[in-house]
Amino acid sequence: MSPHTSSMQRLTQLLLAILAVGVWGLSLRPYLPIAAAAAKSPSATPTASFDTITVQRINVADADGTTRLVIANSARLPGAIIHGKEYPRSINDAAGVLFLDTSQRILSNTKSLG
């Protein structure tokens, strides 16, 4: 056995050992307390990026749950909301966007007719 073959075998064994440690580390990562604490951290905000999202309605709300913005198709768009009470819409085939203030009154709306 030449010295070159022996050093290649040692290098191969070292690389396999590093690979094995890496695989074990990745497989045990969800169970480590450090990873669990980082995942529960309030500063860790999940984000995502999409090319297309298909929904029937989107509600944007404050931290306390107060709805501030509604984007909806014609079937899911709410009626007029005045002082927290919803009144029926006069145009039922319009999709749109509703902007609501702190009293749940409509500040502005944009409707697409047709």
C-alpha positions as CSV (number, residue, x, y, z in Angstrom):
1,M,0.0,0.0,0.0
2,S,1.5,3.3,-1.1
3,P,1.6,6.4,1.2
4,H,-0.6,8.2,-1.2
5,T,-3.4,5.5,-0.9
6,S,-3.1,5.5,2.9
7,S,-3.6,9.3,3.0
8,M,-6.5,9.1,0.6
9,Q,-8.2,6.5,2.8
10,R,-7.7,8.7,5.9
11,L,-9.1,11.7,4.0
12,T,-12.1,9.6,2.9
13,Q,-12.7,8.4,6.4
14,L,-12.5,11.9,7.8
15,L,-14.9,13.3,5.2
16,L,-17.4,10.4,5.9
17,A,-17.1,11.1,9.6
18,I,-17.8,14.8,9.1
19,L,-20.8,13.9,6.8
20,A,-22.2,11.5,9.5
21,V,-21.9,14.2,12.2
22,G,-23.6,16.7,9.9
23,V,-26.5,14.3,9.1
24,W,-26.9,13.5,12.8
25,G,-26.8,17.2,13.7
26,L,-29.5,18.0,11.1
27,S,-31.7,15.1,12.2
28,L,-31.5,16.0,15.9
29,R,-31.8,19.8,15.4
30,P,-35.6,19.9,16.0
31,Y,-35.1,18.2,19.4
32,L,-32.4,20.5,20.7
33,P,-33.5,23.0,23.3
34,I,-31.6,25.9,21.6
35,A,-33.5,25.4,18.4
36,A,-36.8,25.1,20.2
37,A,-36.2,28.3,22.2
38,A,-35.3,30.2,19.0
39,A,-38.4,29.0,17.2
40,K,-40.6,30.2,20.1
41,S,-38.9,33.6,20.2
42,P,-41.3,36.5,19.6
43,S,-38.7,38.2,17.4
44,A,-38.8,35.3,15.0
45,T,-41.5,36.5,12.6
46,P,-42.4,34.0,9.9
47,T,-42.4,35.4,6.4
48,A,-43.3,34.0,3.0
49,S,-43.2,35.0,-0.6
50,F,-45.7,33.9,-3.2
51,D,-46.2,34.6,-6.9
52,T,-50.0,34.2,-6.8
53,I,-52.4,33.8,-3.9
54,T,-56.0,32.8,-4.6
55,V,-58.5,33.6,-1.9
56,Q,-62.1,34.7,-1.5
57,R,-61.5,37.2,1.3
58,I,-58.6,38.8,3.2
59,N,-59.1,40.5,6.6
60,V,-56.3,42.7,7.9
61,A,-56.7,43.2,11.7
62,D,-54.9,45.0,14.5
63,A,-53.2,43.1,17.3
64,D,-56.5,43.3,19.3
65,G,-58.5,41.7,16.5
66,T,-60.1,44.9,15.2
67,T,-60.7,44.5,11.5
68,R,-59.1,47.4,9.6
69,L,-59.2,46.3,6.0
70,V,-61.3,43.8,4.0
71,I,-60.5,42.7,0.5
72,A,-63.2,40.3,-0.9
73,N,-65.0,38.9,-3.9
74,S,-68.6,39.8,-4.4
75,A,-70.0,36.9,-2.4
76,R,-67.7,37.5,0.6
77,L,-67.7,41.4,0.8
78,P,-69.6,42.5,3.9
79,G,-72.2,45.2,3.8
80,A,-71.8,48.6,5.3
81,I,-70.4,48.5,8.8
82,I,-71.5,51.4,10.9
83,H,-70.7,51.5,14.6
84,G,-69.9,47.8,14.5
85,K,-73.3,46.8,13.0
86,E,-73.4,45.4,9.4
87,Y,-76.1,46.6,7.0
88,P,-77.0,44.8,3.7
89,R,-75.3,46.0,0.5
90,S,-77.4,47.6,-2.2
91,I,-75.0,46.2,-4.9
92,N,-74.5,42.4,-4.5
93,D,-72.4,41.6,-7.5
94,A,-69.4,43.9,-6.7
95,A,-66.0,42.8,-5.3
96,G,-64.1,45.5,-3.4
97,V,-61.9,46.8,-0.6
98,L,-63.2,48.3,2.6
99,F,-61.1,50.5,4.9
100,L,-62.4,50.7,8.5
101,D,-61.6,53.1,11.3
102,T,-61.4,52.5,15.0
103,S,-65.2,52.7,15.4
104,Q,-65.6,50.0,12.6
105,R,-67.0,52.7,10.2
106,I,-66.1,52.5,6.6
107,L,-63.5,55.1,5.8
108,S,-63.4,54.4,2.1
109,N,-64.3,51.6,-0.3
110,T,-63.4,50.7,-3.7
111,K,-65.7,48.4,-5.6
112,S,-65.3,46.8,-9.0
113,L,-68.6,46.6,-10.7
114,G,-69.4,43.8,-13.2
